Amino acid sequence: MDTPNRSIECTVDQCRYHCSDCDYCSLNTVRIGTHEMNPTEKQCVDCRSFEVKY
């Protein structure tokens, strides 16, 4: 069982670091990035700490 970091909310169930019993991340810190040259919308921002859950 991962320990939730109550400072990082997350709803991505497919992520390795998602706490399965609540909507929090288990990492101490996350890296946020973008795939756009000039991000102007939420959809342009990505969690670079994401790893797929197997």
N, CA, C and O atoms as CSV, one atom per row, in Angstrom:
chain,resi,resn,atom,element,x,y,z
A,1,MET,N,N,0.840,-1.192,0.000
A,1,MET,CA,C,0.000,0.000,0.000
A,1,MET,C,C,0.876,1.244,0.000
A,1,MET,O,O,1.786,1.368,0.820
A,2,ASP,N,N,0.608,2.148,-0.904
A,2,ASP,CA,C,1.343,3.402,-0.981
A,2,ASP,C,C,0.794,4.390,0.044
A,2,ASP,O,O,-0.399,4.387,0.350
A,3,THR,N,N,1.673,5.229,0.565
A,3,THR,CA,C,1.252,6.268,1.505
A,3,THR,C,C,0.879,7.513,0.724
A,3,THR,O,O,1.711,8.040,-0.013
A,4,PRO,N,N,-0.347,7.998,0.863
A,4,PRO,CA,C,-0.762,9.178,0.111
A,4,PRO,C,C,-0.065,10.438,0.581
A,4,PRO,O,O,0.087,10.664,1.782
A,5,ASN,N,N,0.359,11.259,-0.370
A,5,ASN,CA,C,0.881,12.578,-0.086
A,5,ASN,C,C,-0.306,13.522,-0.211
A,5,ASN,O,O,-0.742,13.825,-1.322
A,6,ARG,N,N,-0.824,13.982,0.895
A,6,ARG,CA,C,-2.053,14.793,0.914
A,6,ARG,C,C,-1.851,16.175,0.300
A,6,ARG,O,O,-2.803,16.948,0.197
A,7,SER,N,N,-0.634,16.493,-0.104
A,7,SER,CA,C,-0.360,17.758,-0.785
A,7,SER,C,C,-0.468,17.621,-2.305
A,7,SER,O,O,-0.475,18.622,-3.021
A,8,ILE,N,N,-0.554,16.368,-2.801
A,8,ILE,CA,C,-0.609,16.147,-4.252
A,8,ILE,C,C,-1.852,15.326,-4.575
A,8,ILE,O,O,-1.845,14.102,-4.438
A,9,GLU,N,N,-2.914,15.995,-5.002
A,9,GLU,CA,C,-4.130,15.302,-5.416
A,9,GLU,C,C,-3.937,14.736,-6.813
A,9,GLU,O,O,-3.301,15.366,-7.658
A,10,CYS,N,N,-4.480,13.555,-7.058
A,10,CYS,CA,C,-4.351,12.911,-8.365
A,10,CYS,C,C,-5.527,11.973,-8.595
A,10,CYS,O,O,-5.950,11.265,-7.681
A,11,THR,N,N,-6.051,11.969,-9.810
A,11,THR,CA,C,-7.168,11.092,-10.161
A,11,THR,C,C,-6.810,10.111,-11.272
A,11,THR,O,O,-7.698,9.484,-11.848
A,12,VAL,N,N,-5.517,9.969,-11.582
A,12,VAL,CA,C,-5.080,9.104,-12.675
A,12,VAL,C,C,-4.832,7.695,-12.137
A,12,VAL,O,O,-3.732,7.376,-11.687
A,13,ASP,N,N,-5.863,6.865,-12.189
A,13,ASP,CA,C,-5.784,5.492,-11.671
A,13,ASP,C,C,-4.730,4.653,-12.377
A,13,ASP,O,O,-4.221,3.697,-11.791
A,14,GLN,N,N,-4.391,4.979,-13.605
A,14,GLN,CA,C,-3.451,4.192,-14.392
A,14,GLN,C,C,-1.993,4.459,-14.036
A,14,GLN,O,O,-1.100,3.793,-14.560
A,15,CYS,N,N,-1.736,5.426,-13.150
A,15,CYS,CA,C,-0.366,5.771,-12.774
A,15,CYS,C,C,0.134,4.860,-11.660
A,15,CYS,O,O,-0.603,4.519,-10.734
A,16,ARG,N,N,1.375,4.482,-11.769
A,16,ARG,CA,C,2.037,3.629,-10.768
A,16,ARG,C,C,2.017,4.255,-9.371
A,16,ARG,O,O,1.991,3.532,-8.376
A,17,TYR,N,N,2.030,5.578,-9.286
A,17,TYR,CA,C,2.129,6.278,-8.016
A,17,TYR,C,C,0.774,6.712,-7.438
A,17,TYR,O,O,0.724,7.318,-6.368
A,18,HIS,N,N,-0.308,6.407,-8.134
A,18,HIS,CA,C,-1.646,6.747,-7.643
A,18,HIS,C,C,-2.011,5.846,-6.470
A,18,HIS,O,O,-1.862,4.627,-6.557
A,19,CYS,N,N,-2.483,6.426,-5.386
A,19,CYS,CA,C,-2.933,5.639,-4.236
A,19,CYS,C,C,-4.309,5.083,-4.554
A,19,CYS,O,O,-5.257,5.842,-4.756
A,20,SER,N,N,-4.421,3.788,-4.598
A,20,SER,CA,C,-5.632,3.135,-5.090
A,20,SER,C,C,-6.855,3.349,-4.219
A,20,SER,O,O,-7.979,3.210,-4.702
A,21,ASP,N,N,-6.670,3.682,-2.951
A,21,ASP,CA,C,-7.822,3.849,-2.070
A,21,ASP,C,C,-8.273,5.302,-1.915
A,21,ASP,O,O,-9.254,5.573,-1.222
A,22,CYS,N,N,-7.566,6.235,-2.553
A,22,CYS,CA,C,-7.936,7.646,-2.480
A,22,CYS,C,C,-7.321,8.383,-3.674
A,22,CYS,O,O,-6.494,7.823,-4.393
A,23,ASP,N,N,-7.719,9.611,-3.878
A,23,ASP,CA,C,-7.241,10.377,-5.032
A,23,ASP,C,C,-6.030,11.239,-4.680
A,23,ASP,O,O,-6.083,12.468,-4.728
A,24,TYR,N,N,-4.926,10.555,-4.321
A,24,TYR,CA,C,-3.669,11.230,-4.013
A,24,TYR,C,C,-2.512,10.488,-4.661
A,24,TYR,O,O,-2.611,9.308,-4.998
A,25,CYS,N,N,-1.411,11.214,-4.827
A,25,CYS,CA,C,-0.173,10.642,-5.339
A,25,CYS,C,C,0.675,10.182,-4.155
A,25,CYS,O,O,0.600,10.767,-3.074
A,26,SER,N,N,1.471,9.147,-4.351
A,26,SER,CA,C,2.333,8.656,-3.277
A,26,SER,C,C,3.753,9.226,-3.339
A,26,SER,O,O,4.560,8.949,-2.452
A,27,LEU,N,N,4.070,10.013,-4.362
A,27,LEU,CA,C,5.404,10.603,-4.467
A,27,LEU,C,C,5.552,11.790,-3.515
A,27,LEU,O,O,4.560,12.406,-3.128
A,28,ASN,N,N,6.790,12.107,-3.139
A,28,ASN,CA,C,7.054,13.293,-2.328
A,28,ASN,C,C,6.979,14.561,-3.158
A,28,ASN,O,O,6.538,15.605,-2.677
A,29,THR,N,N,7.419,14.462,-4.427
A,29,THR,CA,C,7.366,15.579,-5.352
A,29,THR,C,C,6.997,15.048,-6.726
A,29,THR,O,O,7.200,13.869,-7.013
A,30,VAL,N,N,6.462,15.906,-7.572
A,30,VAL,CA,C,6.166,15.542,-8.957
A,30,VAL,C,C,6.787,16.582,-9.876
A,30,VAL,O,O,7.016,17.725,-9.481
A,31,ARG,N,N,7.053,16.168,-11.106
A,31,ARG,CA,C,7.600,17.075,-12.116
A,31,ARG,C,C,6.481,17.368,-13.114
A,31,ARG,O,O,5.883,16.452,-13.678
A,32,ILE,N,N,6.208,18.654,-13.323
A,32,ILE,CA,C,5.179,19.093,-14.249
A,32,ILE,C,C,5.862,19.695,-15.474
A,32,ILE,O,O,6.840,20.433,-15.352
A,33,GLY,N,N,5.337,19.371,-16.650
A,33,GLY,CA,C,5.912,19.888,-17.888
A,33,GLY,C,C,4.827,20.158,-18.909
A,33,GLY,O,O,3.638,20.139,-18.592
A,34,THR,N,N,5.244,20.407,-20.131
A,34,THR,CA,C,4.298,20.670,-21.213
A,34,THR,C,C,4.801,20.053,-22.507
A,34,THR,O,O,5.998,19.817,-22.672
A,35,HIS,N,N,3.883,19.795,-23.413
A,35,HIS,CA,C,4.238,19.276,-24.731
A,35,HIS,C,C,4.007,20.343,-25.813
A,35,HIS,O,O,4.056,20.054,-27.009
A,36,GLU,N,N,3.759,21.564,-25.373
A,36,GLU,CA,C,3.483,22.683,-26.285
A,36,GLU,C,C,4.583,23.738,-26.178
A,36,GLU,O,O,5.213,23.879,-25.130
A,37,MET,N,N,4.809,24.465,-27.246
A,37,MET,CA,C,5.781,25.565,-27.221
A,37,MET,C,C,5.256,26.740,-26.391
A,37,MET,O,O,6.027,27.422,-25.716
A,38,ASN,N,N,3.937,26.973,-26.443
A,38,ASN,CA,C,3.321,28.092,-25.725
A,38,ASN,C,C,2.007,27.601,-25.122
A,38,ASN,O,O,0.946,27.845,-25.698
A,39,PRO,N,N,2.048,26.914,-23.975
A,39,PRO,CA,C,0.830,26.349,-23.404
A,39,PRO,C,C,-0.162,27.434,-22.984
A,39,PRO,O,O,0.195,28.406,-22.319
A,40,THR,N,N,-1.419,27.239,-23.393
A,40,THR,CA,C,-2.459,28.215,-23.070
A,40,THR,C,C,-3.695,27.564,-22.453
A,40,THR,O,O,-4.635,28.264,-22.078
A,41,GLU,N,N,-3.709,26.238,-22.342
A,41,GLU,CA,C,-4.854,25.525,-21.780
A,41,GLU,C,C,-4.369,24.418,-20.853
A,41,GLU,O,O,-3.230,23.966,-20.966
A,42,LYS,N,N,-5.227,23.979,-19.940
A,42,LYS,CA,C,-4.879,22.905,-19.008
A,42,LYS,C,C,-4.416,21.650,-19.730
A,42,LYS,O,O,-3.525,20.949,-19.249
A,43,GLN,N,N,-5.014,21.360,-20.881
A,43,GLN,CA,C,-4.690,20.153,-21.630
A,43,GLN,C,C,-3.256,20.152,-22.152
A,43,GLN,O,O,-2.749,19.111,-22.570
A,44,CYS,N,N,-2.608,21.300,-22.131
A,44,CYS,CA,C,-1.234,21.412,-22.622
A,44,CYS,C,C,-0.200,21.047,-21.557
A,44,CYS,O,O,0.990,20.957,-21.860
A,45,VAL,N,N,-0.637,20.837,-20.322
A,45,VAL,CA,C,0.271,20.591,-19.204
A,45,VAL,C,C,0.235,19.107,-18.844
A,45,VAL,O,O,-0.831,18.491,-18.845
A,46,ASP,N,N,1.412,18.527,-18.534
A,46,ASP,CA,C,1.535,17.097,-18.271
A,46,ASP,C,C,2.255,16.837,-16.958
A,46,ASP,O,O,3.088,17.632,-16.522
A,47,CYS,N,N,1.921,15.712,-16.334
A,47,CYS,CA,C,2.675,15.233,-15.184
A,47,CYS,C,C,3.824,14.388,-15.726
A,47,CYS,O,O,3.598,13.302,-16.259
A,48,ARG,N,N,5.046,14.877,-15.595
A,48,ARG,CA,C,6.222,14.177,-16.108
A,48,ARG,C,C,6.668,13.054,-15.179
A,48,ARG,O,O,7.576,12.294,-15.516
A,49,SER,N,N,6.036,12.944,-14.013
A,49,SER,CA,C,6.353,11.868,-13.074
A,49,SER,C,C,5.516,10.620,-13.347
A,49,SER,O,O,5.726,9.585,-12.715
A,50,PHE,N,N,4.580,10.708,-14.273
A,50,PHE,CA,C,3.687,9.587,-14.585
A,50,PHE,C,C,4.473,8.365,-15.050
A,50,PHE,O,O,5.368,8.461,-15.889
A,51,GLU,N,N,4.120,7.224,-14.487
A,51,GLU,CA,C,4.592,5.927,-14.966
A,51,GLU,C,C,3.392,5.001,-14.983
A,51,GLU,O,O,2.621,4.961,-14.025
A,52,VAL,N,N,3.232,4.261,-16.058
A,52,VAL,CA,C,2.072,3.388,-16.189
A,52,VAL,C,C,2.115,2.274,-15.140
A,52,VAL,O,O,3.168,1.710,-14.843
A,53,LYS,N,N,0.939,1.981,-14.592
A,53,LYS,CA,C,0.795,0.928,-13.585
A,53,LYS,C,C,0.659,-0.408,-14.287
A,53,LYS,O,O,-0.139,-0.528,-15.217
A,54,TYR,N,N,1.401,-1.400,-13.880
A,54,TYR,CA,C,1.325,-2.741,-14.477
A,54,TYR,C,C,0.606,-3.691,-13.567
A,54,TYR,O,O,0.446,-4.865,-13.901
